[in-house]
Amino acid sequence: MGLGLHLVSRLVFAPMFLKAWGMDIYGEWLILSSVVAYLSLTDLGGQLYIVNRLTQAYAKNECEEFCRILHTGLALFLILPLVIYLLFISVVVSVQAETYLHISESSHDVVSWVMAILGFQFLFSLPQGLLLGVYRATGMLPRGVMLFNINLGLQILFVIVGLQYGGGMVLVSILQLIPILLVVFYAAHELNRRFPQFGLLTFRNVSLTEGLSFIKPSMHFLLIQLSQAIAIQGPVLAVGAALGSIQVVVFSTLRTMGNLISQLLGLIARSVWPEMTTLDAGQDMEKLTRLFRVILRLTMVGAAVAVTFLHFFGEMVYHLWLRQAVVYNQTLMDLFLVFVLQAAFWTACRNLLMAINRHQRLAKMLFVSSLLSVSLAVIGSLFFGLAGVVTGLLVGDLVLPFWAVPFMLSRYEKRFNLSFFLAEGGPVLLGLTLIVLFPIIAPLIIVALLVWLVRCRPLHGILSKKGFASVG
């Protein structure tokens, strides 16, 4: 359902924004959203680490430790984001942001209000993320996901209504904020009612020592989040500065189509993240290896099927989506698809390392990689336009994370060696090579990959009633 809502938002928003505001204003909205998105880093990476710790404590039935971690984390996420937000507002009010961001269509007042309201969303989205993480840690992942889906669904509905009635950027920003507030207050009330032993709203177990212990591992998660923010938002800012807001729309819409694949595949990792954390906490490496094999194979086959479909039918989907308001570029689309395919492989490996809190070296490497990728994208934009931007991102990923992340995973568990990855990735790579050389046999190759996936022995073990119960 979450994927469906994301799909609806991606497919509906772009044409509606273009119709309501035009290319220039919509491009400026994307630029402002990209800038303010960096405020999501104000949790200093603590959210992922804290939820992992909560999952481990709950699995071990350590209620006192659970409360101490939870109360300290909530206090941290209420105080720190507020301080950073106030500093952000002071900068927004005093600086002519539109000049530095090459925004010409929107006034200073509009830019200031939009950035302030979008920033306020992140101020509440951090405690919301931790509260929804409690659902995950306590074995109620579907309920937490559904609350997030309700949040996203209301945002979609409110924004559509706002655009239909001629709302500008300020109104749309406010409409996006309201569902976040509703979900935060509802989740806090419900969790406090379901788990009174946690004393969710009392903060009686806040521990300075515990908070200080968050710093080092959280900072490594922060580097990962910062790397993701740089890799996602950096190219948008680079395209806006070098090529203009119209090219930002072209870049963003094509990347959105590619990212739909990543979001679909991300469902697999997010659904089993608590199980990976729990299996690692119990040192059950046999089941963890089986589970990761299934995740990796599902990810790679899913990426291959989606990439093949968009290569052959991407132009039709693009024009149906945007009603030919933006020109389709097949070369750019294919570059994005290659980028998505190789990223699917190393991202699956990264998610396992993050789920088991073995992310220290990973964080440093990804930060360097993101800086390298954006630098190459900026250089590429100057010489080759949008194609240079995407090529720079692709090369940056191939230089470091494509091989370094699986290597780090092999250092954690010797079973994840070169032979393991060749066995899981080889058939997919061979199948896609045959599709490129002989497009006419693409349906046969896809069927063969799906059969290979279904006949996977670890997959049978996980999906069988006995195997699923043992892993869960």
C-alpha positions in Angstrom: 0.0 0.0 0.0 2.9 2.3 0.8 4.4 1.7 -2.6 1.0 2.3 -4.2 0.7 5.7 -2.4 4.3 6.6 -3.4 3.5 5.7 -7.0 0.3 7.8 -7.0 2.2 10.8 -5.6 4.9 10.5 -8.2 2.5 10.0 -11.1 -0.1 12.5 -10.0 2.0 15.3 -8.5 4.3 16.1 -11.5 1.5 16.7 -14.1 -0.7 18.5 -11.5 2.2 20.8 -10.4 3.1 21.5 -14.0 -0.5 22.3 -14.9 -1.1 24.5 -11.9 2.3 26.3 -11.7 4.2 25.8 -15.0 7.7 24.5 -15.5 9.5 27.5 -13.9 7.6 27.6 -10.6 7.6 23.8 -10.3 11.3 23.7 -10.8 11.8 26.3 -8.1 9.6 24.2 -5.7 11.9 21.2 -6.4 15.0 23.3 -5.6 13.5 24.6 -2.3 12.4 21.2 -1.3 15.9 19.8 -2.0 17.5 22.5 0.2 15.2 22.0 3.2 15.4 18.2 2.9 18.9 18.5 4.5 17.1 19.3 7.8 16.2 15.6 8.0 19.7 15.1 9.1 19.1 16.9 12.4 18.5 13.5 14.1 22.3 13.1 13.7 21.7 9.5 12.5 20.2 8.5 15.8 16.8 7.3 14.6 18.1 4.2 12.8 20.5 3.3 15.6 18.0 3.9 18.4 15.2 1.8 16.7 17.8 -1.0 16.2 18.6 -0.9 19.9 14.9 -0.9 20.8 14.4 -4.0 18.6 17.3 -5.8 20.3 16.1 -4.8 23.8 12.5 -5.9 23.2 13.7 -9.2 21.6 15.7 -9.9 24.8 12.7 -8.8 27.1 14.8 -6.1 28.7 12.0 -3.6 29.6 14.2 -1.3 31.7 16.8 -0.9 29.0 14.0 -0.4 26.4 12.5 2.5 28.4 15.9 4.1 29.0 16.7 4.0 25.3 13.2 5.2 24.2 12.9 8.1 26.7 16.4 9.4 26.0 15.8 9.2 22.2 12.5 11.1 22.4 14.1 13.8 24.5 16.9 14.1 22.1 14.6 14.3 19.1 12.5 17.0 20.7 15.3 19.3 21.8 18.0 19.1 19.2 15.7 19.6 16.1 14.1 22.6 17.7 17.4 24.3 18.3 18.6 23.6 14.7 15.2 24.7 13.3 15.5 28.1 15.1 19.0 28.6 13.7 17.7 27.7 10.3 14.8 30.2 10.5 17.2 33.0 11.5 19.3 32.3 8.4 16.3 32.1 6.1 15.0 35.4 7.3 18.3 37.3 7.1 19.7 35.9 3.8 18.4 36.4 0.3 18.1 32.7 -0.4 16.5 33.1 -3.8 19.7 34.8 -5.1 22.0 31.9 -4.1 19.5 29.3 -5.4 19.0 31.1 -8.8 15.2 31.6 -8.1 13.7 34.4 -10.1 9.9 33.7 -10.3 9.1 33.5 -6.6 9.5 36.5 -4.2 11.7 36.7 -1.1 8.7 36.4 1.2 7.3 33.4 -0.6 10.7 31.7 -0.6 11.2 32.4 3.2 7.7 31.2 4.1 8.0 28.0 2.1 11.4 27.1 3.5 10.2 27.9 7.1 7.1 25.7 6.7 8.9 22.8 5.0 11.5 23.0 7.7 8.7 22.7 10.4 7.7 19.5 8.7 11.0 17.9 9.4 10.9 19.2 13.0 7.9 16.9 13.7 8.9 14.1 11.3 11.8 13.1 13.5 9.8 12.2 16.6 7.2 10.7 14.3 9.9 8.4 12.8 11.0 7.3 16.3 7.4 6.7 17.4 6.7 4.6 14.3 9.9 2.8 15.0 8.5 1.7 18.3 5.8 -0.2 16.4 8.6 -2.0 14.4 10.6 -2.8 17.5 7.6 -4.3 19.3 6.6 -6.6 16.5 3.8 -4.3 15.1 5.6 -3.3 11.9 2.5 -3.4 9.7 0.6 -1.0 12.1 3.5 1.5 12.1 3.7 1.3 8.3 -0.1 1.9 8.0 0.2 5.0 10.1 2.9 6.2 7.8 0.7 5.3 4.8 -2.2 7.3 6.4 0.2 10.3 6.7 1.3 10.0 3.1 -2.3 9.5 1.8 -3.6 12.6 3.6 -0.7 14.6 2.2 -1.5 13.5 -1.3 -5.2 14.3 -0.8 -4.6 17.7 0.7 -2.1 18.7 -1.9 -4.3 17.7 -4.8 -7.2 19.7 -3.3 -4.9 22.7 -2.8 -3.6 22.6 -6.4 -7.1 22.2 -7.7 -8.2 25.3 -6.0 -5.3 27.4 -7.2 -3.1 27.1 -4.1 0.5 28.5 -4.2 3.7 27.2 -2.7 2.9 28.5 0.8 -0.5 26.8 1.0 0.8 23.5 -0.4 3.6 23.6 2.3 1.0 24.0 5.1 -1.2 21.2 3.6 1.8 18.8 3.7 2.4 19.7 7.4 -1.1 18.9 8.8 -1.0 15.1 8.4 2.4 14.9 10.1 1.0 16.6 13.2 -2.1 14.3 13.2 0.0 11.1 13.0 2.5 12.2 15.6 -0.2 13.0 18.2 -2.2 9.8 17.4 0.9 7.5 17.6 2.0 9.0 20.9 -1.5 8.5 22.4 -1.9 5.0 21.1 1.5 3.7 22.1 1.1 5.2 25.6 -2.3 3.3 25.9 -1.0 0.0 24.5 2.3 0.0 26.5 1.7 1.8 29.8 4.8 0.1 31.2 7.0 2.1 28.9 5.7 5.4 30.3 6.0 7.0 26.9 5.0 10.5 27.9 6.8 10.6 31.3 10.5 10.8 30.2 11.3 9.4 33.6 14.2 7.2 32.4 16.1 9.9 30.4 19.8 9.1 30.8 22.6 11.5 30.0 25.0 8.6 29.9 22.7 6.7 27.5 22.4 9.8 25.3 26.2 10.2 25.2 26.5 6.6 24.2 24.3 7.3 21.1 26.8 9.8 19.7 29.5 7.7 18.1 27.2 5.0 16.4 24.6 7.6 15.5 27.2 9.8 13.8 28.0 6.9 11.6 24.3 6.6 10.6 24.3 10.4 10.1 27.1 10.0 7.6 25.0 7.4 5.7 22.0 9.7 5.8 24.1 12.7 4.8 25.5 10.6 1.9 22.0 9.8 0.8 20.9 13.4 1.0 24.0 14.6 -1.0 23.4 11.9 -3.6 19.7 12.7 -4.0 19.5 16.4 -3.5 23.0 17.4 -4.7 22.4 16.6 -8.4 19.2 18.6 -8.3 21.0 21.6 -7.0 23.8 21.1 -9.5 21.4 20.8 -12.5 19.5 23.9 -11.3 22.7 25.9 -11.0 24.3 24.8 -14.3 21.3 24.1 -16.5 18.2 25.9 -15.1 14.9 25.0 -13.5 13.4 23.5 -16.6 16.2 20.9 -16.8 15.6 20.2 -13.2 12.1 19.0 -14.1 13.5 16.8 -16.9 16.1 15.3 -14.6 13.6 14.8 -11.7 10.9 13.2 -13.7 13.2 10.7 -15.4 14.8 9.9 -12.1 11.4 9.5 -10.5 10.6 6.7 -12.9 13.9 5.0 -12.1 13.4 5.5 -8.4 10.0 3.7 -8.5 12.1 0.5 -9.0 14.2 1.3 -6.0 11.2 2.0 -3.8 9.6 -1.3 -4.8 12.7 -3.2 -4.0 13.2 -1.3 -0.8 9.9 -2.9 0.5 11.8 -6.2 0.7 14.5 -4.9 3.0 12.2 -2.7 5.1 9.8 -5.7 5.7 12.5 -8.0 7.1 14.8 -5.4 8.8 13.5 -6.3 12.3 14.1 -10.0 11.6 17.7 -9.4 10.5 18.3 -7.4 13.7 16.8 -10.1 15.8 18.7 -13.0 14.1 22.0 -11.1 14.5 21.2 -10.4 18.2 20.7 -14.2 18.7 23.8 -15.1 16.6 21.7 -17.3 14.3 23.9 -17.0 11.3 22.4 -19.9 9.4 18.9 -18.4 9.2 20.4 -14.9 8.6 22.3 -16.2 5.6 19.2 -17.9 4.2 17.2 -14.8 4.7 19.7 -12.5 3.0 20.0 -14.9 0.0 16.3 -14.6 -0.5 16.4 -10.8 -0.2 19.3 -10.5 -2.6 17.8 -12.8 -5.2 14.4 -11.1 -5.0 16.0 -7.7 -5.3 18.1 -8.6 -8.3 15.4 -10.4 -10.3 12.9 -7.6 -9.4 15.3 -5.0 -10.7 16.0 -6.9 -13.9 12.3 -7.2 -14.7 11.5 -3.6 -13.9 14.6 -2.3 -15.8 13.7 -4.4 -18.9 10.1 -3.1 -18.9 11.1 0.6 -18.6 13.7 0.2 -21.3 11.2 -1.0 -23.8 8.0 0.8 -22.6 9.4 3.8 -20.7 8.6 6.3 -23.4 5.0 5.2 -23.5 4.7 5.4 -19.7 6.4 8.8 -19.6 4.0 10.3 -22.1 1.0 8.8 -20.5 2.1 10.2 -17.2 3.1 13.7 -18.2 0.8 14.0 -21.2 3.8 15.0 -23.4 4.5 18.1 -21.3 8.1 17.2 -21.0 10.3 15.7 -23.8 11.4 12.1 -23.3 15.1 11.3 -23.5 15.8 7.5 -24.1 19.5 7.8 -23.5 19.0 9.5 -20.1 16.4 6.9 -19.2 18.8 4.0 -20.0 21.6 5.6 -18.0 19.2 5.9 -15.0 18.2 2.3 -15.4 21.8 1.1 -15.3 22.3 3.2 -12.3 19.3 1.7 -10.5 20.3 -1.8 -11.4 23.8 -1.7 -9.9 22.6 0.4 -6.9 20.0 -2.4 -6.2 22.8 -4.9 -5.6 25.0 -3.0 -3.2 22.0 -1.4 -1.4 20.7 -4.8 -0.5 24.1 -5.5 1.1 24.1 -2.1 2.8 20.7 -2.7 4.4 22.0 -5.8 6.2 25.0 -4.0 7.6 22.8 -1.2 8.8 20.2 -3.6 10.4 22.8 -5.2 12.5 24.6 -2.0 13.5 27.8 -2.8 11.6 27.9 0.4 9.7 31.0 2.3 10.9 33.3 1.7 7.9 30.2 1.7 5.6 29.3 5.2 6.7 32.7 6.7 5.9 32.9 5.0 2.6 29.4 6.1 1.5 30.1 9.7 2.5 33.3 9.7 0.3 31.3 8.1 -2.5 28.5 10.6 -2.4 30.9 13.5 -2.6 32.7 11.8 -5.5 29.4 11.1 -7.3 28.1 14.6 -7.0 31.5 16.1 -8.0 31.5 13.9 -11.1 27.9 14.9 -11.8 28.8 18.6 -11.6 31.7 18.2 -14.0 29.6 16.1 -16.3 26.9 18.8 -16.4 29.4 21.4 -17.5 30.5 19.3 -20.5 27.7 16.9 -21.4 24.5 18.4 -19.9 22.1 16.0 -18.2 23.7 12.9 -19.7 26.9 14.0 -18.0 25.1 14.3 -14.6 23.7 10.8 -14.7 27.0 9.3 -16.0 28.8 11.0 -13.1 26.5 9.5 -10.6 26.8 6.1 -12.2 30.6 6.2 -12.3 30.8 7.4 -8.7 28.8 4.3 -7.5 30.8 1.9 -9.6 34.2 3.2 -8.2 33.3 2.6 -4.6 30.1 1.2 -3.1 29.4 -1.4 -5.9 32.3 -3.5 -4.7 33.2 -2.1 -1.3 29.9 -2.7 0.4 29.8 -6.5 -0.5 33.4 -6.7 0.6 32.4 -5.2 4.0 29.6 -7.8 4.3 32.1 -10.6 3.6 34.2 -9.4 6.5 31.2 -9.7 8.8 30.3 -13.2 7.6 32.6 -15.4 5.5 29.7 -17.1 3.7 29.1 -13.8 1.9 32.1 -14.3 -0.3 32.8 -13.7 -4.0 31.3 -17.1 -5.0 28.1 -16.3 -3.1 27.6 -13.0 -5.0 28.5 -14.5 -8.4 26.0 -17.2 -7.8 23.2 -14.7 -7.1 24.2 -11.9 -9.5 25.6 -14.0 -12.4 22.3 -15.3 -13.8 20.8 -11.8 -13.7 23.8 -10.2 -15.4 23.8 -12.9 -18.1 20.1 -12.6 -18.7 20.3 -8.8 -19.1 23.2 -9.1 -21.5 21.2 -11.5 -23.7 18.3 -9.1 -23.7 20.6 -6.2 -24.9 22.1 -8.4 -27.6 18.8 -10.2 -28.6 15.8 -8.0 -27.6 13.4 -10.3 -29.2 14.0 -13.0 -26.6 13.5 -10.7 -23.7 10.2 -12.4 -22.6 11.9 -15.8 -22.5 14.8 -14.4 -20.4 12.4 -12.8 -17.9 10.4 -16.1 -17.6 13.7 -18.0 -17.0 14.8 -15.5 -14.3 11.4 -15.8 -12.6 11.7 -19.6 -12.7 15.2 -19.4 -11.3 13.9 -17.2 -8.5 10.9 -19.5 -7.6 13.1 -22.6 -7.6 15.5 -21.1 -5.1 15.9 -23.6 -2.2 16.4 -20.9 0.4 13.2 -19.2 -0.9 11.3 -22.4 -0.4 12.6 -22.6 3.1 11.6 -19.1 3.9 8.2 -19.2 2.3 7.2 -22.6 3.7 5.1 -22.5 6.9 7.9 -24.1 8.9 10.7 -22.0 7.4 8.7 -18.7 7.8 7.9 -19.5 11.4 11.5 -20.2 12.2 12.8 -17.0 10.6 10.0 -14.8 12.0 
